[in-house]
Amino acid sequence: MRKLYIVMSVLYYITGNKIQIDYINLCGRIYYIYVIEITSLNCGLFTIAQLPQNGDVGLQSTFQLKQ
C-alpha cells in the first residue's frame, strides 16, 4: 500500500526510499518525473534530486512532507 501525499500541488507516492512524482510545475513549465531516490528524510523534510535527462535541467528540491 502506497501512502499518498499532496505537497505544493504535486502528487507524490512514497514507496520505500523512492518517490514517484506524476508532475511538477516549475515557473510555469511542467516536468514529468517518474521515480526519484529520496536523498534525505528528516523530521518530515525530504530532498529529491533528478539528474538531467534528454537536455532537461537537473532538479533538486527540498519539501515539507504534509499528510
PyMOL Python script that loads the backbone (N, CA, C, O; Angstrom):
from pymol import cmd

cmd.read_pdbstr("""\
ATOM      1  N   MET A   1       0.846  -1.203   0.000  1.00  0.00           N
ATOM      2  CA  MET A   1       0.000   0.000   0.000  1.00  0.00           C
ATOM      3  C   MET A   1       0.878   1.249   0.000  1.00  0.00           C
ATOM      4  O   MET A   1       1.730   1.426   0.871  1.00  0.00           O
ATOM      5  N   ARG A   2       0.659   2.094  -0.976  1.00  0.00           N
ATOM      6  CA  ARG A   2       1.435   3.319  -1.062  1.00  0.00           C
ATOM      7  C   ARG A   2       0.724   4.423  -0.297  1.00  0.00           C
ATOM      8  O   ARG A   2      -0.505   4.489  -0.262  1.00  0.00           O
ATOM      9  N   LYS A   3       1.521   5.284   0.313  1.00  0.00           N
ATOM     10  CA  LYS A   3       0.962   6.436   1.002  1.00  0.00           C
ATOM     11  C   LYS A   3       0.901   7.595   0.018  1.00  0.00           C
ATOM     12  O   LYS A   3       1.838   7.825  -0.745  1.00  0.00           O
ATOM     13  N   LEU A   4      -0.194   8.311   0.044  1.00  0.00           N
ATOM     14  CA  LEU A   4      -0.397   9.413  -0.894  1.00  0.00           C
ATOM     15  C   LEU A   4      -0.242  10.743  -0.174  1.00  0.00           C
ATOM     16  O   LEU A   4      -0.871  10.986   0.855  1.00  0.00           O
ATOM     17  N   TYR A   5       0.596  11.590  -0.725  1.00  0.00           N
ATOM     18  CA  TYR A   5       0.795  12.920  -0.170  1.00  0.00           C
ATOM     19  C   TYR A   5       0.584  13.946  -1.274  1.00  0.00           C
ATOM     20  O   TYR A   5       0.892  13.694  -2.439  1.00  0.00           O
ATOM     21  N   ILE A   6       0.067  15.084  -0.901  1.00  0.00           N
ATOM     22  CA  ILE A   6      -0.009  16.212  -1.823  1.00  0.00           C
ATOM     23  C   ILE A   6       0.858  17.321  -1.242  1.00  0.00           C
ATOM     24  O   ILE A   6       0.559  17.851  -0.172  1.00  0.00           O
ATOM     25  N   VAL A   7       1.919  17.669  -1.936  1.00  0.00           N
ATOM     26  CA  VAL A   7       2.857  18.680  -1.464  1.00  0.00           C
ATOM     27  C   VAL A   7       3.029  19.704  -2.579  1.00  0.00           C
ATOM     28  O   VAL A   7       3.454  19.362  -3.682  1.00  0.00           O
ATOM     29  N   MET A   8       2.697  20.965  -2.291  1.00  0.00           N
ATOM     30  CA  MET A   8       2.849  22.038  -3.263  1.00  0.00           C
ATOM     31  C   MET A   8       2.183  21.663  -4.586  1.00  0.00           C
ATOM     32  O   MET A   8       2.775  21.830  -5.653  1.00  0.00           O
ATOM     33  N   SER A   9       0.958  21.159  -4.516  1.00  0.00           N
ATOM     34  CA  SER A   9       0.160  20.730  -5.660  1.00  0.00           C
ATOM     35  C   SER A   9       0.886  19.751  -6.571  1.00  0.00           C
ATOM     36  O   SER A   9       0.660  19.732  -7.781  1.00  0.00           O
ATOM     37  N   VAL A  10       1.749  18.946  -5.990  1.00  0.00           N
ATOM     38  CA  VAL A  10       2.405  17.873  -6.733  1.00  0.00           C
ATOM     39  C   VAL A  10       2.006  16.567  -6.069  1.00  0.00           C
ATOM     40  O   VAL A  10       1.955  16.474  -4.842  1.00  0.00           O
ATOM     41  N   LEU A  11       1.725  15.564  -6.879  1.00  0.00           N
ATOM     42  CA  LEU A  11       1.281  14.281  -6.361  1.00  0.00           C
ATOM     43  C   LEU A  11       2.489  13.380  -6.124  1.00  0.00           C
ATOM     44  O   LEU A  11       3.275  13.129  -7.038  1.00  0.00           O
ATOM     45  N   TYR A  12       2.630  12.898  -4.891  1.00  0.00           N
ATOM     46  CA  TYR A  12       3.768  12.063  -4.538  1.00  0.00           C
ATOM     47  C   TYR A  12       3.292  10.702  -4.066  1.00  0.00           C
ATOM     48  O   TYR A  12       2.328  10.597  -3.309  1.00  0.00           O
ATOM     49  N   TYR A  13       3.974   9.665  -4.520  1.00  0.00           N
ATOM     50  CA  TYR A  13       3.729   8.327  -3.994  1.00  0.00           C
ATOM     51  C   TYR A  13       5.015   7.867  -3.318  1.00  0.00           C
ATOM     52  O   TYR A  13       6.050   7.734  -3.972  1.00  0.00           O
ATOM     53  N   ILE A  14       4.953   7.626  -2.028  1.00  0.00           N
ATOM     54  CA  ILE A  14       6.138   7.206  -1.290  1.00  0.00           C
ATOM     55  C   ILE A  14       6.169   5.684  -1.242  1.00  0.00           C
ATOM     56  O   ILE A  14       5.231   5.050  -0.759  1.00  0.00           O
ATOM     57  N   THR A  15       7.250   5.107  -1.745  1.00  0.00           N
ATOM     58  CA  THR A  15       7.419   3.655  -1.645  1.00  0.00           C
ATOM     59  C   THR A  15       8.859   3.390  -1.242  1.00  0.00           C
ATOM     60  O   THR A  15       9.787   3.657  -2.005  1.00  0.00           O
ATOM     61  N   GLY A  16       9.039   2.869  -0.052  1.00  0.00           N
ATOM     62  CA  GLY A  16      10.390   2.605   0.427  1.00  0.00           C
ATOM     63  C   GLY A  16      11.190   3.892   0.457  1.00  0.00           C
ATOM     64  O   GLY A  16      10.769   4.875   1.067  1.00  0.00           O
ATOM     65  N   ASN A  17      12.355   3.891  -0.207  1.00  0.00           N
ATOM     66  CA  ASN A  17      13.185   5.092  -0.233  1.00  0.00           C
ATOM     67  C   ASN A  17      13.073   5.786  -1.585  1.00  0.00           C
ATOM     68  O   ASN A  17      13.945   6.572  -1.956  1.00  0.00           O
ATOM     69  N   LYS A  18      12.003   5.498  -2.322  1.00  0.00           N
ATOM     70  CA  LYS A  18      11.815   6.148  -3.612  1.00  0.00           C
ATOM     71  C   LYS A  18      10.532   6.955  -3.595  1.00  0.00           C
ATOM     72  O   LYS A  18       9.631   6.702  -2.796  1.00  0.00           O
ATOM     73  N   ILE A  19      10.466   7.908  -4.468  1.00  0.00           N
ATOM     74  CA  ILE A  19       9.281   8.755  -4.567  1.00  0.00           C
ATOM     75  C   ILE A  19       8.878   8.810  -6.033  1.00  0.00           C
ATOM     76  O   ILE A  19       9.726   8.972  -6.911  1.00  0.00           O
ATOM     77  N   GLN A  20       7.612   8.679  -6.291  1.00  0.00           N
ATOM     78  CA  GLN A  20       7.111   8.815  -7.656  1.00  0.00           C
ATOM     79  C   GLN A  20       6.322  10.105  -7.763  1.00  0.00           C
ATOM     80  O   GLN A  20       5.402  10.353  -6.984  1.00  0.00           O
ATOM     81  N   ILE A  21       6.692  10.922  -8.737  1.00  0.00           N
ATOM     82  CA  ILE A  21       6.040  12.204  -8.949  1.00  0.00           C
ATOM     83  C   ILE A  21       5.328  12.149 -10.289  1.00  0.00           C
ATOM     84  O   ILE A  21       5.933  11.839 -11.316  1.00  0.00           O
ATOM     85  N   ASP A  22       4.035  12.454 -10.270  1.00  0.00           N
ATOM     86  CA  ASP A  22       3.287  12.474 -11.519  1.00  0.00           C
ATOM     87  C   ASP A  22       3.648  13.700 -12.357  1.00  0.00           C
ATOM     88  O   ASP A  22       3.804  13.596 -13.573  1.00  0.00           O
ATOM     89  N   TYR A  23       3.778  14.839 -11.722  1.00  0.00           N
ATOM     90  CA  TYR A  23       4.192  16.035 -12.443  1.00  0.00           C
ATOM     91  C   TYR A  23       4.706  17.043 -11.431  1.00  0.00           C
ATOM     92  O   TYR A  23       4.410  16.951 -10.239  1.00  0.00           O
ATOM     93  N   ILE A  24       5.474  18.001 -11.914  1.00  0.00           N
ATOM     94  CA  ILE A  24       5.896  19.122 -11.074  1.00  0.00           C
ATOM     95  C   ILE A  24       5.918  20.363 -11.955  1.00  0.00           C
ATOM     96  O   ILE A  24       6.373  20.318 -13.098  1.00  0.00           O
ATOM     97  N   ASN A  25       5.428  21.457 -11.416  1.00  0.00           N
ATOM     98  CA  ASN A  25       5.328  22.697 -12.176  1.00  0.00           C
ATOM     99  C   ASN A  25       6.360  23.682 -11.642  1.00  0.00           C
ATOM    100  O   ASN A  25       6.260  24.135 -10.501  1.00  0.00           O
ATOM    101  N   LEU A  26       7.349  24.011 -12.466  1.00  0.00           N
ATOM    102  CA  LEU A  26       8.375  24.970 -12.073  1.00  0.00           C
ATOM    103  C   LEU A  26       8.306  26.163 -13.018  1.00  0.00           C
ATOM    104  O   LEU A  26       8.557  26.032 -14.216  1.00  0.00           O
ATOM    105  N   CYS A  27       7.968  27.313 -12.477  1.00  0.00           N
ATOM    106  CA  CYS A  27       7.928  28.559 -13.255  1.00  0.00           C
ATOM    107  C   CYS A  27       7.072  28.397 -14.503  1.00  0.00           C
ATOM    108  O   CYS A  27       7.438  28.874 -15.577  1.00  0.00           O
ATOM    109  N   GLY A  28       5.943  27.728 -14.365  1.00  0.00           N
ATOM    110  CA  GLY A  28       5.033  27.584 -15.483  1.00  0.00           C
ATOM    111  C   GLY A  28       5.368  26.449 -16.429  1.00  0.00           C
ATOM    112  O   GLY A  28       4.607  26.177 -17.358  1.00  0.00           O
ATOM    113  N   ARG A  29       6.499  25.775 -16.212  1.00  0.00           N
ATOM    114  CA  ARG A  29       6.875  24.658 -17.071  1.00  0.00           C
ATOM    115  C   ARG A  29       6.586  23.357 -16.346  1.00  0.00           C
ATOM    116  O   ARG A  29       6.915  23.207 -15.169  1.00  0.00           O
ATOM    117  N   ILE A  30       5.977  22.426 -17.041  1.00  0.00           N
ATOM    118  CA  ILE A  30       5.624  21.146 -16.440  1.00  0.00           C
ATOM    119  C   ILE A  30       6.753  20.151 -16.682  1.00  0.00           C
ATOM    120  O   ILE A  30       7.178  19.943 -17.819  1.00  0.00           O
ATOM    121  N   TYR A  31       7.231  19.542 -15.607  1.00  0.00           N
ATOM    122  CA  TYR A  31       8.231  18.487 -15.705  1.00  0.00           C
ATOM    123  C   TYR A  31       7.567  17.180 -15.311  1.00  0.00           C
ATOM    124  O   TYR A  31       6.926  17.097 -14.263  1.00  0.00           O
ATOM    125  N   TYR A  32       7.715  16.165 -16.138  1.00  0.00           N
ATOM    126  CA  TYR A  32       7.208  14.845 -15.785  1.00  0.00           C
ATOM    127  C   TYR A  32       8.377  14.011 -15.289  1.00  0.00           C
ATOM    128  O   TYR A  32       9.307  13.715 -16.038  1.00  0.00           O
ATOM    129  N   ILE A  33       8.319  13.637 -14.016  1.00  0.00           N
ATOM    130  CA  ILE A  33       9.402  12.902 -13.374  1.00  0.00           C
ATOM    131  C   ILE A  33       8.791  11.657 -12.768  1.00  0.00           C
ATOM    132  O   ILE A  33       7.736  11.714 -12.135  1.00  0.00           O
ATOM    133  N   TYR A  34       9.453  10.542 -12.962  1.00  0.00           N
ATOM    134  CA  TYR A  34       8.781   9.299 -12.610  1.00  0.00           C
ATOM    135  C   TYR A  34       9.246   8.715 -11.286  1.00  0.00           C
ATOM    136  O   TYR A  34       8.492   8.759 -10.314  1.00  0.00           O
ATOM    137  N   VAL A  35      10.458   8.169 -11.206  1.00  0.00           N
ATOM    138  CA  VAL A  35      10.916   7.583  -9.947  1.00  0.00           C
ATOM    139  C   VAL A  35      12.203   8.276  -9.536  1.00  0.00           C
ATOM    140  O   VAL A  35      13.158   8.353 -10.309  1.00  0.00           O
ATOM    141  N   ILE A  36      12.217   8.774  -8.320  1.00  0.00           N
ATOM    142  CA  ILE A  36      13.347   9.547  -7.809  1.00  0.00           C
ATOM    143  C   ILE A  36      13.734   8.991  -6.447  1.00  0.00           C
ATOM    144  O   ILE A  36      12.873   8.671  -5.627  1.00  0.00           O
ATOM    145  N   GLU A  37      15.033   8.880  -6.215  1.00  0.00           N
ATOM    146  CA  GLU A  37      15.502   8.474  -4.898  1.00  0.00           C
ATOM    147  C   GLU A  37      15.289   9.617  -3.910  1.00  0.00           C
ATOM    148  O   GLU A  37      15.504  10.783  -4.239  1.00  0.00           O
ATOM    149  N   ILE A  38      14.867   9.271  -2.709  1.00  0.00           N
ATOM    150  CA  ILE A  38      14.818  10.263  -1.635  1.00  0.00           C
ATOM    151  C   ILE A  38      16.217  10.338  -1.036  1.00  0.00           C
ATOM    152  O   ILE A  38      16.687   9.385  -0.415  1.00  0.00           O
ATOM    153  N   THR A  39      16.876  11.475  -1.228  1.00  0.00           N
ATOM    154  CA  THR A  39      18.268  11.580  -0.813  1.00  0.00           C
ATOM    155  C   THR A  39      18.412  11.860   0.673  1.00  0.00           C
ATOM    156  O   THR A  39      19.444  11.550   1.268  1.00  0.00           O
ATOM    157  N   SER A  40      17.382  12.447   1.276  1.00  0.00           N
ATOM    158  CA  SER A  40      17.432  12.650   2.722  1.00  0.00           C
ATOM    159  C   SER A  40      16.011  12.762   3.243  1.00  0.00           C
ATOM    160  O   SER A  40      15.132  13.315   2.582  1.00  0.00           O
ATOM    161  N   LEU A  41      15.800  12.232   4.433  1.00  0.00           N
ATOM    162  CA  LEU A  41      14.470  12.291   5.042  1.00  0.00           C
ATOM    163  C   LEU A  41      14.667  12.507   6.534  1.00  0.00           C
ATOM    164  O   LEU A  41      15.175  11.635   7.239  1.00  0.00           O
ATOM    165  N   ASN A  42      14.254  13.694   7.013  1.00  0.00           N
ATOM    166  CA  ASN A  42      14.496  14.035   8.405  1.00  0.00           C
ATOM    167  C   ASN A  42      13.405  14.987   8.879  1.00  0.00           C
ATOM    168  O   ASN A  42      13.208  16.058   8.304  1.00  0.00           O
ATOM    169  N   CYS A  43      12.706  14.591   9.925  1.00  0.00           N
ATOM    170  CA  CYS A  43      11.700  15.441  10.560  1.00  0.00           C
ATOM    171  C   CYS A  43      10.664  15.946   9.563  1.00  0.00           C
ATOM    172  O   CYS A  43      10.276  17.114   9.606  1.00  0.00           O
ATOM    173  N   GLY A  44      10.218  15.074   8.668  1.00  0.00           N
ATOM    174  CA  GLY A  44       9.197  15.470   7.712  1.00  0.00           C
ATOM    175  C   GLY A  44       9.720  16.229   6.508  1.00  0.00           C
ATOM    176  O   GLY A  44       8.954  16.545   5.598  1.00  0.00           O
ATOM    177  N   LEU A  45      11.016  16.530   6.486  1.00  0.00           N
ATOM    178  CA  LEU A  45      11.606  17.186   5.326  1.00  0.00           C
ATOM    179  C   LEU A  45      12.311  16.141   4.481  1.00  0.00           C
ATOM    180  O   LEU A  45      13.030  15.287   4.999  1.00  0.00           O
ATOM    181  N   PHE A  46      12.098  16.217   3.176  1.00  0.00           N
ATOM    182  CA  PHE A  46      12.858  15.320   2.321  1.00  0.00           C
ATOM    183  C   PHE A  46      13.379  16.074   1.111  1.00  0.00           C
ATOM    184  O   PHE A  46      12.772  17.042   0.654  1.00  0.00           O
ATOM    185  N   THR A  47      14.512  15.615   0.603  1.00  0.00           N
ATOM    186  CA  THR A  47      15.138  16.239  -0.559  1.00  0.00           C
ATOM    187  C   THR A  47      15.075  15.259  -1.717  1.00  0.00           C
ATOM    188  O   THR A  47      15.412  14.084  -1.571  1.00  0.00           O
ATOM    189  N   ILE A  48      14.640  15.757  -2.871  1.00  0.00           N
ATOM    190  CA  ILE A  48      14.627  14.914  -4.052  1.00  0.00           C
ATOM    191  C   ILE A  48      15.633  15.463  -5.048  1.00  0.00           C
ATOM    192  O   ILE A  48      15.880  16.668  -5.097  1.00  0.00           O
ATOM    193  N   ALA A  49      16.205  14.580  -5.834  1.00  0.00           N
ATOM    194  CA  ALA A  49      17.174  15.000  -6.837  1.00  0.00           C
ATOM    195  C   ALA A  49      16.925  14.225  -8.114  1.00  0.00           C
ATOM    196  O   ALA A  49      16.760  13.005  -8.082  1.00  0.00           O
ATOM    197  N   GLN A  50      16.897  14.916  -9.228  1.00  0.00           N
ATOM    198  CA  GLN A  50      16.705  14.281 -10.522  1.00  0.00           C
ATOM    199  C   GLN A  50      17.840  14.729 -11.428  1.00  0.00           C
ATOM    200  O   GLN A  50      18.052  15.927 -11.617  1.00  0.00           O
ATOM    201  N   LEU A  51      18.570  13.773 -11.988  1.00  0.00           N
ATOM    202  CA  LEU A  51      19.660  14.112 -12.886  1.00  0.00           C
ATOM    203  C   LEU A  51      19.093  14.600 -14.215  1.00  0.00           C
ATOM    204  O   LEU A  51      17.990  14.213 -14.599  1.00  0.00           O
ATOM    205  N   PRO A  52      19.843  15.447 -14.917  1.00  0.00           N
ATOM    206  CA  PRO A  52      19.378  15.928 -16.219  1.00  0.00           C
ATOM    207  C   PRO A  52      19.198  14.765 -17.192  1.00  0.00           C
ATOM    208  O   PRO A  52      20.030  13.860 -17.250  1.00  0.00           O
ATOM    209  N   GLN A  53      18.114  14.799 -17.947  1.00  0.00           N
ATOM    210  CA  GLN A  53      17.853  13.775 -18.952  1.00  0.00           C
ATOM    211  C   GLN A  53      17.306  14.443 -20.196  1.00  0.00           C
ATOM    212  O   GLN A  53      16.484  15.355 -20.110  1.00  0.00           O
ATOM    213  N   ASN A  54      17.763  13.991 -21.349  1.00  0.00           N
ATOM    214  CA  ASN A  54      17.253  14.483 -22.638  1.00  0.00           C
ATOM    215  C   ASN A  54      17.327  16.006 -22.738  1.00  0.00           C
ATOM    216  O   ASN A  54      16.426  16.651 -23.275  1.00  0.00           O
ATOM    217  N   GLY A  55      18.417  16.567 -22.211  1.00  0.00           N
ATOM    218  CA  GLY A  55      18.607  18.007 -22.336  1.00  0.00           C
ATOM    219  C   GLY A  55      17.866  18.832 -21.305  1.00  0.00           C
ATOM    220  O   GLY A  55      18.019  20.053 -21.264  1.00  0.00           O
ATOM    221  N   ASP A  56      17.054  18.176 -20.459  1.00  0.00           N
ATOM    222  CA  ASP A  56      16.358  18.931 -19.421  1.00  0.00           C
ATOM    223  C   ASP A  56      17.329  19.313 -18.315  1.00  0.00           C
ATOM    224  O   ASP A  56      18.357  18.664 -18.119  1.00  0.00           O
ATOM    225  N   VAL A  57      16.989  20.371 -17.601  1.00  0.00           N
ATOM    226  CA  VAL A  57      17.834  20.783 -16.492  1.00  0.00           C
ATOM    227  C   VAL A  57      17.669  19.812 -15.331  1.00  0.00           C
ATOM    228  O   VAL A  57      16.632  19.163 -15.196  1.00  0.00           O
ATOM    229  N   GLY A  58      18.677  19.719 -14.512  1.00  0.00           N
ATOM    230  CA  GLY A  58      18.584  18.893 -13.311  1.00  0.00           C
ATOM    231  C   GLY A  58      17.673  19.554 -12.299  1.00  0.00           C
ATOM    232  O   GLY A  58      17.429  20.760 -12.349  1.00  0.00           O
ATOM    233  N   LEU A  59      17.177  18.748 -11.385  1.00  0.00           N
ATOM    234  CA  LEU A  59      16.233  19.265 -10.397  1.00  0.00           C
ATOM    235  C   LEU A  59      16.607  18.733  -9.029  1.00  0.00           C
ATOM    236  O   LEU A  59      16.782  17.528  -8.844  1.00  0.00           O
ATOM    237  N   GLN A  60      16.727  19.639  -8.073  1.00  0.00           N
ATOM    238  CA  GLN A  60      16.899  19.218  -6.686  1.00  0.00           C
ATOM    239  C   GLN A  60      16.118  20.181  -5.817  1.00  0.00           C
ATOM    240  O   GLN A  60      16.355  21.388  -5.842  1.00  0.00           O
ATOM    241  N   SER A  61      15.194  19.647  -5.054  1.00  0.00           N
ATOM    242  CA  SER A  61      14.319  20.486  -4.247  1.00  0.00           C
ATOM    243  C   SER A  61      14.104  19.843  -2.893  1.00  0.00           C
ATOM    244  O   SER A  61      14.167  18.621  -2.756  1.00  0.00           O
ATOM    245  N   THR A  62      13.852  20.669  -1.898  1.00  0.00           N
ATOM    246  CA  THR A  62      13.523  20.185  -0.564  1.00  0.00           C
ATOM    247  C   THR A  62      12.093  20.605  -0.247  1.00  0.00           C
ATOM    248  O   THR A  62      11.725  21.766  -0.427  1.00  0.00           O
ATOM    249  N   PHE A  63      11.289  19.652   0.226  1.00  0.00           N
ATOM    250  CA  PHE A  63       9.891  19.918   0.503  1.00  0.00           C
ATOM    251  C   PHE A  63       9.560  19.524   1.930  1.00  0.00           C
ATOM    252  O   PHE A  63      10.195  18.650   2.519  1.00  0.00           O
ATOM    253  N   GLN A  64       8.559  20.186   2.464  1.00  0.00           N
ATOM    254  CA  GLN A  64       7.993  19.769   3.741  1.00  0.00           C
ATOM    255  C   GLN A  64       6.925  18.728   3.461  1.00  0.00           C
ATOM    256  O   GLN A  64       6.016  18.957   2.663  1.00  0.00           O
ATOM    257  N   LEU A  65       7.041  17.581   4.121  1.00  0.00           N
ATOM    258  CA  LEU A  65       6.097  16.496   3.904  1.00  0.00           C
ATOM    259  C   LEU A  65       4.847  16.739   4.737  1.00  0.00           C
ATOM    260  O   LEU A  65       4.926  16.884   5.956  1.00  0.00           O
ATOM    261  N   LYS A  66       3.687  16.783   4.075  1.00  0.00           N
ATOM    262  CA  LYS A  66       2.424  17.026   4.766  1.00  0.00           C
ATOM    263  C   LYS A  66       1.452  15.917   4.411  1.00  0.00           C
ATOM    264  O   LYS A  66       1.358  15.503   3.256  1.00  0.00           O
ATOM    265  N   GLN A  67       0.731  15.440   5.415  1.00  0.00           N
ATOM    266  CA  GLN A  67      -0.257  14.399   5.149  1.00  0.00           C
ATOM    267  C   GLN A  67      -1.591  15.025   4.760  1.00  0.00           C
ATOM    268  O   GLN A  67      -2.556  14.308   4.496  1.00  0.00           O
TER     269      GLN A  67
END
""", "prot")
cmd.dss("prot")
cmd.show_as("cartoon", "prot")
cmd.util.cbc("prot")
cmd.orient("prot")
